[in-house]
Amino acid sequence: MDETAVSVRAVRDAGPDTVAVVFESPEGFEAEPGQFVQVFGEFEGEREGRFYTLSSPDVEETFEITVEVDPEGTLGPWLASRDPGDEVVVSGPFGDDYYEGEASVVVLAGGPGVGPAVAVGERALADGADVTVVYQDDEPVHEDRLAALANAGARVVFVSDGVAAAVQSLTGPADAVPFVYGFAGFCEEAVEALEAAGFDVDAAKVESFGPAP
């Protein structure tokens, strides 16, 4: 969709310095887990836009983004302070590497990559897929949703430093499709780990969030 004003449905805490912002889906909005939207705000006459990957498994009535709130930033704190009914301008979705009903998925997430990781994991599990999530972060967020995934039958692995050992130890279908989300350094490390463990990295769906700040 082109730039469209959408209403905020809720803003909730998702973990340390992180919120989940839920918007009402406008008519005709269609998106899949793994795709992203651009969100805009205006500050002292200057317009700012940032891309956020969806962290909701579907967009039927609402869609969600996960926002890291840097107290020295502008757009993040502004989004975190929105109230239900406030309007925010959004465009999208964008992205070609998204969940497409794969029968088995291995999702590697670093830091803010946990947002799309839980979205893909929840949607795939609801579809009856075999789901593994490996999440690297010193201060995890969306822990409640990750716990729910584990309780529902997904393999959920937390690591604080490096994913190689965790990926090497994975068991599951040999044809699992890898998904990778995080900053550039994490994505590079994750793809190397997948290749070393024998996964088909040519089939991997990778979204890098750029250099780590």
JOJO-V401960 format. One record per residue. N is the residue number from 1. RES is the residue in one small letter. OMEGA is omega in whole degrees, 0 to 359 (999 if undefined). Layout:
n={N	N}
res={RES	RES}
omega={OMEGA	OMEGA}
This chain:
n={1	2	3	4	5	6	7	8	9	10	11	12	13	14	15	16	17	18	19	20	21	22	23	24	25	26	27	28	29	30	31	32	33	34	35	36	37	38	39	40	41	42	43	44	45	46	47	48	49	50	51	52	53	54	55	56	57	58	59	60	61	62	63	64	65	66	67	68	69	70	71	72	73	74	75	76	77	78	79	80	81	82	83	84	85	86	87	88	89	90	91	92	93	94	95	96	97	98	99	100	101	102	103	104	105	106	107	108	109	110	111	112	113	114	115	116	117	118	119	120	121	122	123	124	125	126	127	128	129	130	131	132	133	134	135	136	137	138	139	140	141	142	143	144	145	146	147	148	149	150	151	152	153	154	155	156	157	158	159	160	161	162	163	164	165	166	167	168	169	170	171	172	173	174	175	176	177	178	179	180	181	182	183	184	185	186	187	188	189	190	191	192	193	194	195	196	197	198	199	200	201	202	203	204	205	206	207	208	209	210	211	212	213}
res={m	d	e	t	a	v	s	v	r	a	v	r	d	a	g	p	d	t	v	a	v	v	f	e	s	p	e	g	f	e	a	e	p	g	q	f	v	q	v	f	g	e	f	e	g	e	r	e	g	r	f	y	t	l	s	s	p	d	v	e	e	t	f	e	i	t	v	e	v	d	p	e	g	t	l	g	p	w	l	a	s	r	d	p	g	d	e	v	v	v	s	g	p	f	g	d	d	y	y	e	g	e	a	s	v	v	v	l	a	g	g	p	g	v	g	p	a	v	a	v	g	e	r	a	l	a	d	g	a	d	v	t	v	v	y	q	d	d	e	p	v	h	e	d	r	l	a	a	l	a	n	a	g	a	r	v	v	f	v	s	d	g	v	a	a	a	v	q	s	l	t	g	p	a	d	a	v	p	f	v	y	g	f	a	g	f	c	e	e	a	v	e	a	l	e	a	a	g	f	d	v	d	a	a	k	v	e	s	f	g	p	a	p}
omega={173	180	185	175	179	183	174	176	182	170	182	179	180	182	182	177	184	175	170	181	182	180	171	181	178	181	177	181	178	180	179	176	184	175	184	178	173	183	186	171	180	185	181	177	180	181	179	177	177	178	176	178	182	175	175	182	176	182	187	179	179	170	188	169	177	189	172	187	175	183	178	179	180	187	181	178	179	178	181	182	180	177	175	182	175	179	179	180	184	172	180	12	177	174	181	182	184	180	182	176	179	183	179	182	171	185	177	184	174	178	184	177	179	179	177	180	180	178	179	181	181	181	181	180	177	178	179	182	172	190	171	176	173	189	179	177	175	180	187	172	184	181	180	181	176	177	178	176	180	180	181	175	177	170	180	183	176	173	180	184	176	183	188	182	180	180	181	184	184	172	181	182	182	183	180	179	180	170	183	180	177	177	190	181	178	181	179	179	182	180	177	179	178	180	180	181	175	177	178	184	176	179	184	177	190	173	177	179	180	181	176	181	999}
